[in-house]
Amino acid sequence: MSLGLTNNQIKLIRNLQQKKYRQQHGLFVVEGLKGVQEFLASDFELYQWFTTDKSFSANAIAISEKELQKISGLRTPNATLAVFRIPKEKPIPSDGLIVALDDVRDPGNLGTIIRLCDWFGVEHLICSASTVDCYNPKVVQATMGSLSRINVVYTDLMGFLKGYSKDVFGTFMNGQTIYSEDLPKEGVVVMGNEANGISSEIEQLVTKKLSIPRFGKLQETESLNVATATAIVLNEFKRF
């Protein structure tokens, strides 16, 4: 096990909190033992591994708690931090169920949606260019390791949907209730922005509009959180 943390390592890891440096270096940070273990067990390539627990691995660099605080993005650092290389995006197949995100901005929401894809067996997630970076440390943390198993692709969402031959589903207040629909095993499910929902441009490409009905007596809740809505929608698609 190597010892110590150099100034260059501190500067690099701190810089990886920002998207431009992640893109420049092709690297991202994973914190916490569970997350690090998930990525170590995947196809992701390890770049560097730091830990305050000298019993972890001969491949890790032993550092002090004070050093860990210097490189951690967490208020309470969690014993270990690793840097992995950002892999090349894999092509999106035309079969199976695919989730697409239209301008989802909140890191917690994206992280939760990635976990949901992992839970429900959706292997491919398409994101518009304006959707938050999946290698944002807050997103990585929220995925709890699920990012290591989901192919996340950033692309021109309109261009992709225009070339897609199967049904495109989207959630709207005026759609058909999802509980009465016969949902297929294949298709794209589009989830929209936290404040504005699915954009008008993408709405034009949706072939089947769905809604999640409200059951409250007052019917005053305007909308569901996008991650919560994704959980409900995927559950219905996978129920049979």
NURO-922738 format. One line per 5 residues: for each residue x, y, z of N, C-alpha, C. Coordinates in steps of 0.05 Angstrom, whole numbers, plus 32768, in hexadecimal, padded with zeros to 4 digits. Layout:
<nodes>
X,Y,Z,X,Y,Z,X,Y,Z | ...
</nodes>
This chain:
<nodes>
8011,7FE8,8000,8000,8000,8000,8012,8019,8000 | 800D,802B,7FED,801C,8044,7FEB,8013,8057,8001 | 8023,806B,8007,801D,807E,801C,801D,809A,8011 | 800A,80AB,801D,800B,80C7,8018,7FFB,80D1,8000 | 7FF8,80EB,7FFF,7FE7,80F9,7FEB,7FF7,8111,7FE2
7FFC,8113,7FC8,800B,812A,7FBD,7FF9,8141,7FB8 | 8005,8159,7FB5,7FF6,8171,7FAF,7FE8,816F,7F94 | 7FF6,8162,7F81,7FEA,815E,7F66,7FD1,814C,7F68 | 7FD2,8138,7F78,7FBB,8126,7F7C,7FA4,8135,7F89 | 7FAA,8145,7F9D,7F95,8155,7FAA,7F88,8168,7F96
7F98,8176,7F86,7F8D,8189,7F73,7F7C,817B,7F5E | 7F85,8164,7F54,7F76,8155,7F40,7F5B,814C,7F4B | 7F5B,8140,7F62,7F42,8135,7F6D,7F2F,814B,7F74 | 7F39,8161,7F7E,7F27,8178,7F83,7F1B,8183,7F69 | 7F2C,8184,7F55,7F22,818E,7F3B,7F0C,817C,7F2F
7F0D,8162,7F35,7EFA,814F,7F2A,7EDD,8154,7F35 | 7EDA,8166,7F48,7EC0,816E,7F50,7EB1,817D,7F3A | 7EC1,8188,7F27,7EB6,8198,7F11,7EB5,8188,7EF7 | 7EA0,818C,7EE8,7E9B,817D,7ECF,7EB2,8181,7EBB | 7EBB,819A,7EB8,7ECF,819F,7EA3,7EE9,8190,7EA8
7EF0,818C,7EC2,7F08,817D,7EC8,7F04,815F,7EC5 | 7EEC,8156,7ECC,7EE6,813A,7EC7,7EE8,8133,7EAA | 7EDE,8145,7E99,7EDF,8140,7E7C,7EFC,8143,7E72 | 7F0B,8156,7E7D,7F26,815A,7E75,7F38,8142,7E7B | 7F35,8137,7E93,7F46,8121,7E9C,7F3A,8105,7E97
7F20,8104,7E91,7F12,80EB,7E8D,7F11,80DA,7EA7 | 7F0E,80E8,7EBE,7F0E,80DC,7ED8,7EF6,80E5,7EE9 | 7EEE,80D5,7EFC,7ED9,80DD,7F0F,7EDF,80D0,7F2A | 7ED2,80DA,7F3F,7ED7,80D2,7F5A,7EC0,80C1,7F65 | 7EC7,80AC,7F74,7EB3,809C,7F83,7EBC,809C,7FA0
7EA9,80A2,7FB2,7EAF,80A2,7FCF,7E9F,808D,7FDE | 7EAB,8082,7FF3,7E9D,806F,8004,7EA3,8052,7FFB | 7EA6,8041,800F,7EAE,8025,8009,7E9B,8016,7FF7 | 7E81,8019,7FFB,7E6E,800A,7FEA,7E70,8012,7FCD | 7E70,802D,7FC8,7E72,8037,7FAD,7E8C,802E,7FA0
7EA2,8031,7FAE,7EBC,8029,7FA3,7EBD,800C,7F9C | 7EB2,7FFB,7FAE,7EB2,7FDE,7FA9,7EA1,7FD7,7F90 | 7E8B,7FE5,7F8D,7E79,7FE0,7F75,7E89,7FE6,7F5B | 7E97,7FFC,7F5B,7EA6,8003,7F43,7EBE,7FF1,7F3E | 7ECB,7FE9,7F54,7EE2,7FD7,7F52,7ED9,7FBC,7F46
7EC0,7FB4,7F4C,7EB6,7F9A,7F42,7EAA,7F9C,7F26 | 7EAB,7FB4,7F1A,7E9F,7FB9,7F00,7EB5,7FBB,7EEB | 7EAE,7FC3,7ED3,7EC1,7FC7,7EBD,7ECF,7FE2,7EBE | 7EC8,7FF3,7ED1,7ED5,800D,7ED3,7EF2,800A,7EDB | 7F03,801B,7ECF,7F20,8019,7ED4,7F28,802B,7EEB
7F34,801F,7EFF,7F3E,802F,7F16,7F56,803F,7F0E | 7F56,8059,7F17,7F6D,806B,7F12,7F7D,806D,7F2C | 7F71,8074,7F42,7F7E,8076,7F5C,7F6A,8071,7F72 | 7F75,8066,7F88,7F63,805F,7F9E,7F71,8068,7FB8 | 7F62,8077,7FC8,7F6D,8082,7FE1,7F5C,8078,7FF9
7F69,8072,800F,7F59,8068,8026,7F67,806F,8040 | 7F57,8073,8055,7F62,8076,8070,7F64,805C,807F | 7F59,8047,8073,7F59,802C,807F,7F6F,801B,8071 | 7F85,8017,807E,7F9C,800A,8072,7F97,7FEC,806C | 7F81,7FE1,8076,7F7B,7FC5,8071,7F6C,7FC0,8057
7F64,7FD5,8049,7F53,7FD2,8031,7F61,7FC2,801B | 7F76,7FCD,8010,7F82,7FC1,7FF9,7F9F,7FCA,7FF4 | 7FAF,7FB9,7FE9,7FCA,7FC1,7FE2,7FCA,7FD5,7FCB | 7FB4,7FD6,7FBC,7FB2,7FE8,7FA5,7FAB,8005,7FAD | 7FA3,8009,7FC6,7F9B,8023,7FD0,7FB2,8033,7FDB
7FAF,804D,7FDA,7FC3,805F,7FE6,7FB9,8067,8002 | 7FC9,8062,8016,7FC1,8068,8031,7FC4,8086,8037 | 7FAF,8092,8040,7FB0,80AF,8047,7FA4,80B3,8063 | 7FA8,80CB,806D,7F9D,80D1,8088,7F81,80DC,8085 | 7F73,80DD,809B,7F58,80E9,809B,7F59,8106,8092
7F6D,8114,809A,7F70,8130,8092,7F74,8132,8074 | 7F83,8120,8068,7F88,8120,804B,7F6E,8119,803D | 7F5F,8106,8048,7F45,80FF,803B,7F32,8116,803B | 7F32,8126,8050,7F21,813E,8051,7F28,8152,803B | 7F41,8153,8034,7F4A,8166,801F,7F40,815F,8004
7F3B,8144,7FFF,7F33,813C,7FE4,7F16,8134,7FE2 | 7F09,8130,7FF9,7EED,8127,7FF9,7EDA,813E,7FF3 | 7EC4,8137,7FE5,7EAF,814A,7FE0,7E99,8148,7FF4 | 7E9C,8136,8008,7E87,8131,801C,7E8E,8141,8036 | 7E79,8149,8044,7E7E,8156,805E,7E8A,8143,8072
7E82,8129,8070,7E8D,8115,8081,7E99,80FF,806F | 7EB3,8101,8069,7EC0,80ED,8057,7EBD,80D1,8062 | 7EBC,80BE,804F,7EB6,80A2,8056,7ECD,808F,8050 | 7EE3,8092,805E,7EF9,807F,805F,7F08,807A,8045 | 7EFA,807A,802E,7F08,8074,8015,7EFD,8084,7FFE
7F0E,808A,7FEB,7F07,809A,7FD3,7F17,808E,7FBC | 7F0A,808A,7FA5,7F18,8080,7F8E,7F12,8091,7F75 | 7F25,8091,7F63,7F22,809F,7F4A,7F22,808A,7F34 | 7F0D,808C,7F23,7F0A,8079,7F0D,7F0B,8088,7EF2 | 7F12,8079,7EDD,7F11,8085,7EC2,7EF4,8084,7EB8
7EEC,809A,7EAA,7ED2,809B,7E9E,7ED3,8089,7E85 | 7EC2,8075,7E83,7EC3,8063,7E6C,7EB6,806F,7E53 | 7EBC,8063,7E3C,7EAE,806B,7E24,7E91,8063,7E25 | 7E7F,8073,7E1A,7E63,806C,7E1A,7E5E,8055,7E07 | 7E4C,8044,7E0F,7E45,802D,7DFE,7E2D,8035,7DED
7E2A,8028,7DD6,7E13,802F,7DC5,7DF9,8027,7DD2 | 7DE3,8035,7DCC,7DC9,802F,7DD6,7DBB,801B,7DC4 | 7DB3,8004,7DCD,7DA5,7FF1,7DBC,7D88,7FFB,7DB7 | 7D7C,7FF0,7DA2,7D60,7FF8,7D9B,7D4C,7FE7,7DAA | 7D54,7FD1,7DB7,7D41,7FC0,7DC4,7D41,7FC5,7DE2
7D2E,7FBA,7DF0,7D2C,7FBD,7E0D,7D1F,7FD7,7E15 | 7D1D,7FDB,7E2F,7D12,7FF3,7E3A,7D29,8007,7E40 | 7D26,801F,7E38,7D3B,8034,7E3B,7D2E,804C,7E49 | 7D3D,8058,7E5C,7D34,8070,7E68,7D44,8088,7E5C | 7D36,809E,7E56,7D42,80B6,7E4C,7D3B,80CD,7E5D
7D4F,80DE,7E63,7D4B,80F5,7E74,7D4E,810F,7E64 | 7D39,8120,7E66,7D38,8139,7E58,7D3E,8150,7E6C | 7D57,8158,7E6E,7D5F,816F,7E7D,7D5A,816B,7E9C | 7D62,8154,7EA6,7D60,8150,7EC3,7D79,815C,7ECF | 7D75,816F,7EE2,7D8C,817F,7EEC,7D96,8178,7F08
7D86,816B,7F18,7D8D,8166,7F34,7D9E,814D,7F36 | 7DB6,814F,7F42,7DC7,8137,7F44,7DBA,8120,7F54 | 7DAC,8127,7F69,7D9E,8112,7F79,7D8A,8103,7F69 | 7D7B,8112,7F58,7D67,8105,7F47,7D74,80F2,7F33 | 7D89,80FC,7F26,7D97,80EA,7F12,7DA2,80D2,7F20
7DAF,80D5,7F37,7DBA,80BF,7F45,7DA5,80AA,7F4D | 7D8E,80B4,7F56,7D78,80A2,7F5D,7D6D,8093,7F45 | 7D6A,80A2,7F2E,7D60,8095,7F16,7D73,8080,7F0C | 7D8D,8084,7F0E,7DA1,8070,7F07,7D9D,8057,7F18 | 7D99,805B,7F32,7D94,8044,7F44,7D7A,8036,7F3C
7D66,8045,7F35,7D4D,8039,7F2C,7D50,8028,7F13 | 7D60,8032,7F00,7D65,8023,7EE8,7D73,8008,7EEF | 7D86,800A,7F01,7D94,7FF2,7F0A,7D80,7FDE,7F18 | 7D6E,7FE9,7F28,7D5B,7FD8,7F37,7D47,7FCA,7F24 | 7D3E,7FD9,7F10,7D29,7FCF,7EFE,7D35,7FC2,7EE5
7D4F,7FBF,7EE3,7D5B,7FB2,7ECD,7D5B,7FC1,7EB3 | 7D5C,7FDC,7EB5,7D5F,7FED,7E9D,7D7C,7FF3,7E9A | 7D89,7FE8,7E86,7DA6,7FEA,7E84,7DB0,8003,7E76 | 7D9F,8012,7E68,7DA8,8029,7E59,7D97,8041,7E60 | 7DA5,8057,7E65,7D99,8071,7E6C,7DA4,8086,7E5A
7D91,8093,7E4B,7D99,80A8,7E39,7D94,80C3,7E46 | 7DA7,80D5,7E44,7DA4,80F0,7E50,7DA8,8105,7E3B | 7D97,811A,7E3D,7D9B,8131,7E2B,7DB5,813F,7E34 | 7DC0,814F,7E22,7DDA,815C,7E28,7DD8,816F,7E40 | 7DC0,8179,7E46,7DBD,818B,7E5D,7DB7,817D,7E77
7DB5,8163,7E77,7DB1,8154,7E90,7DCB,8153,7E9F | 7DC9,8154,7EBA,7DE0,8155,7ECB,7DF3,813E,7EC5 | 7E0D,8143,7EC8,7E21,812F,7EC2,7E1F,8117,7ED6 | 7E1E,80FF,7ECB,7E1C,80E7,7EDC,7E35,80E2,7EED | 7E4B,80EF,7EE6,7E64,80EC,7EF6,7E68,8102,7F0A
7E54,8114,7F0C,7E54,8127,7F22,7E55,8118,7F3C | 7E67,811F,7F4F,7E6A,8110,7F68,7E50,810B,7F77 | 7E3D,811F,7F76,7E24,811B,7F84,7E13,8106,7F76 | 7E14,8105,7F5C,7E06,80F0,7F4D,7E12,80D4,7F54 | 7E2C,80D3,7F52,7E3A,80B9,7F57,7E33,80AF,7F73
7E33,80C2,7F87,7E2C,80BA,7FA2,7E10,80B0,7FA4 | 7DFD,80BD,7F97,7DE1,80B6,7F98,7DDB,809B,7F8B | 7DEC,8093,7F78,7DE7,8079,7F6A,7DEE,8061,7F7B | 7DFF,8066,7F90,7E07,8050,7FA2,7E13,8038,7F92 | 7E22,803F,7F7D,7E2F,802A,7F6E,7E21,8021,7F55
7E07,8028,7F52,7DF8,801F,7F3B,7E02,802A,7F21 | 7E10,8041,7F22,7E1B,804D,7F09,7E2F,8039,7EFC | 7E3B,8027,7F0C,7E4E,8014,7F01,7E40,7FFF,7EEF | 7E26,7FFE,7EF0,7E17,7FEA,7EE0,7E04,7FF5,7ECB | 7E02,800F,7EC9,7DEF,801C,7EB6,7DFF,802B,7EA1
7DF8,8027,7E88,7E05,8036,7E72,7DF6,8050,7E6F | 7E03,8066,7E77,7DF8,8081,7E75,7E04,808F,7E5C | 7DF3,8097,7E4A,7DFC,80A4,7E31,7DF0,80C0,7E2E | 7E01,80D3,7E29,7DF8,80EF,7E25,7DF7,80F4,7E06 | 7DE1,80FE,7DFD,7DDE,8101,7DE0,7DC9,8116,7DDA
7DC6,811B,7DC0,7DB0,812C,7DB7,7D96,811C,7DB9 | 7D86,8121,7DCE,7D6F,8111,7DD3,7D5B,8112,7DBD | 7D57,812A,7DB1,7D44,812C,7D9B,7D4D,811B,7D83 | 7D67,811C,7D7D,7D71,810D,7D67,7D6D,80EF,7D6C | 7D72,80E6,7D84,7D6F,80CA,7D8A,7D52,80C1,7D87
7D40,80D1,7D93,7D24,80C9,7D92,7D18,80CA,7D76 | 7D22,80DC,7D65,7D19,80DE,7D4A,7D20,80C4,7D3A | 7D37,80B9,7D42,7D3F,80A0,7D34,7D36,8087,7D41 | 7D27,8089,7D57,7D1E,8071,7D66,7D04,8067,7D5A | 7D02,804D,7D56,7CEC,8041,7D47,7CD4,8037,7D58
7CD9,8034,7D72,7CC4,802A,7D84,7CB7,8041,7D93 | 7CA4,803A,7DA4,7C95,804F,7DB3,7CA6,805E,7DC6 | 7CA0,8078,7DC7,7CAD,808A,7DDB,7C98,8093,7DEF | 7C9C,808D,7E08,7C89,8093,7E1D,7C92,80AB,7E2D | 7C7F,80BB,7E36,7C85,80D2,7E47,7C6F,80D6,7E5B
7C76,80E2,7E72,7C61,80E6,7E87,7C58,8103,7E85 | 7C3D,8106,7E85,7C30,8120,7E83,7C17,811F,7E95 | 7C0E,8137,7E9D,7BF6,8138,7EAE,7BDD,812F,7E9E | 7BDE,8133,7E84,7BC6,812C,7E73,7BC9,8112,7E64 | 7BDC,8101,7E6D,7BE0,80E7,7E5F,7BCD,80D2,7E69
7BCE,80BB,7E5D,7BBE,80A5,7E65,7BC9,8099,7E7F | 7BB8,8093,7E92,7BC2,8088,7EAB,7BD3,806F,7EA7 | 7BEA,806F,7EB3,7BFD,805A,7EAF,7BF2,803F,7EB9 | 7BDF,8040,7ECC,7BD5,8027,7ED8,7BC1,8018,7EC6 | 7BB8,8025,7EB1,7BA5,8019,7E9F,7BB1,8011,7E84
7BCB,8017,7E81,7BD8,8012,7E67,7BE5,7FF7,7E66 | 7BE5,7FEB,7E4E,7BF3,7FD2,7E49,7C0F,7FDA,7E3F | 7C22,7FD9,7E51,7C3D,7FE4,7E4B,7C4F,7FCF,7E3F | 7C5F,7FD6,7E2B,7C70,7FC2,7E1D,7C8A,7FBE,7E2C | 7C99,7FAA,7E23,7CB3,7FA4,7E2E,7CC9,7FB6,7E22
7CC3,7FC3,7E0C,7CD7,7FD3,7DFE,7CCC,7FF0,7DFA | 7CDE,8002,7DF8,7CD7,801E,7DF3,7CE9,8031,7E03 | 7CE5,804B,7DFE,7CF4,805F,7E0D,7CE1,806D,7E1F | 7CE9,8070,7E38,7CD9,807F,7E4C,7CE8,8099,7E52 | 7CDB,80B0,7E4A,7CE8,80CA,7E4E,7CDE,80D6,7E68
7CF0,80E0,7E78,7CEA,80EE,7E91,7CF5,810A,7E8E | 7CE6,811E,7E97,7CED,813A,7E92,7CFA,8149,7EA9 | 7CFF,8162,7EA3,7D0B,8175,7EB6,7CFB,8178,7ECF | 7D09,817D,7EE6,7CFC,817F,7F00,7CE6,8195,7F01 | 7CEC,81AB,7EF5,7CD9,81C2,7EF6,7CC6,81C3,7EDF
7CCF,81BB,7EC7,7CBF,81C0,7EAF,7CB5,81A6,7EA1 | 7CBD,818F,7EAB,7CB5,8176,7E9F,7CC3,8172,7E84 | 7CB6,8163,7E73,7CC1,815D,7E58,7CBE,8175,7E47 | 7CD3,817D,7E39,7CD2,8195,7E28,7CBF,8192,7E10 | 7CB5,81A8,7E06,7CA2,81A7,7DF0,7CAD,819A,7DD7
7CC8,819D,7DD3,7CD4,8191,7DBB,7CD4,8172,7DBE | 7CDB,8168,7DD6,7CDB,814B,7DDA,7CBF,8141,7DDB | 7CAC,8150,7DE5,7C90,8148,7DE7,7C86,8140,7DCB | 7C8E,814F,7DB7,7C85,8149,7D9C,7C8E,812D,7D92 | 7CA2,8122,7D9F,7CAC,8108,7D97,7CA1,80F1,7DA8
7C92,80F8,7DBC,7C86,80E4,7DCE,7C6D,80D8,7DBF | 7C6D,80BD,7DBD,7C57,80B0,7DAF,7C40,80A7,7DC2 | 7C47,80A4,7DDB,7C33,809B,7DEF,7C36,80AB,7E09 | 7C22,80BB,7E0F,7C23,80CB,7E28,7C16,80BC,7E3F | 7C25,80BB,7E55,7C1B,80AD,7E6D,7C18,80C1,7E84
7C07,80BB,7E97,7C05,80CB,7EAF,7C05,80B9,7EC8 | 7C0E,80C4,7EDE,7C0C,80B7,7EF8,7BF6,80C5,7F07 | 7BDF,80B9,7F0A,7BC8,80C7,7F16,7BCD,80CE,7F33 | 7BC0,80E5,7F3A,7BC1,80ED,7F56,7BA9,80E1,7F65 | 7BAD,80D9,7F7D,7B98,80CD,7F8D,7B90,80DE,7FA5
7B9F,80F3,7FAA,7B99,8104,7FC1,7B7E,8112,7FBD | 7B70,8118,7FD3,7B56,8124,7FD2,7B56,8140,7FC6 | 7B6A,8150,7FCD,7B6B,816C,7FC4,7B76,816F,7FA8 | 7B85,815B,7F9E,7B90,815C,7F83,7BA0,8175,7F7E | 7BB0,817E,7F92,7BBE,8197,7F8E,7BDC,8194,7F89
7BE6,817C,7F8D,7C03,8177,7F87,7C08,8179,7F69 | 7C1A,818B,7F62,7C1E,8191,7F45,7C2C,817B,7F36 | 7C40,816F,7F43,7C4F,815A,7F35,7C5F,8149,7F49 | 7C69,8133,7F3F,7C7B,8122,7F50,7C98,8128,7F4A | 7CA9,8124,7F5D,7CC6,8125,7F58,7CCD,8112,7F41
7CDF,811A,7F30,7CE4,810A,7F18,7CEF,80EE,7F1E | 7CFF,80EB,7F34,7D09,80D1,7F3B,7CF2,80BF,7F46 | 7CE0,80CB,7F56,7CC9,80BD,7F60,7CB8,80B3,7F49 | 7CB3,80C5,7F36,7CA3,80BE,7F1E,7CB0,80A8,7F0E | 7CCA,80A9,7F0B,7CD9,8094,7EFD,7CD5,8079,7F0A
7CD5,8078,7F25,7CD2,805F,7F33,7CB6,8053,7F2E | 7CA2,8064,7F2E,7C86,805B,7F29,7C84,8050,7F0C | 7C8F,8060,7EF9,7C8C,8058,7EDD,7C9B,803E,7ED7 | 7CB3,803B,7EE1,7CC3,8023,7EDC,7CB6,800B,7EEA | 7CAA,800F,7F01,7C9C,7FF9,7F0E,7C85,7FEF,7EFD
7C76,8001,7EF0,7C60,7FF9,7EE0,7C69,7FEB,7EC6 | 7C7F,7FF4,7EBA,7C8A,7FE7,7EA2,7C94,7FCB,7EA8 | 7C9E,7FC7,7EC0,7CAA,7FAD,7EC7,7C98,7F9B,7ED7 | 7C7F,7FA3,7EDB,7C6D,7F94,7EEC,7C65,7F7A,7EE1 | 7C63,7F77,7EC7,7C59,7F5E,7EBA,7C6F,7F52,7EA9
</nodes>
